């Protein structure tokens, strides 16, 4: 699942699921479909939006995110469908 991004030098596709708490990333694209995709877009997880990963729950699911002034919780399986790049 390696892909080359010559513009920023990244060699691995990162998903929101891969990001550690305290890191900020930018949403690149969605790999989800149907109602899940629509829900993520409704929550504000659109391309080019900056996202701060706040924390992961004790059993690692869900994760808490901050989008502007809004805090959102996402399941890990949903977070794994959101491709991101580091800021």
Secondary structure by P-SEA (a helix, b strand, c coil): ccccccccccccccccccccccbbbbbcccccccaaaaaaaaacccccbbbbbccccccccbbbbbcccbbbbbcaaaaaacccccc
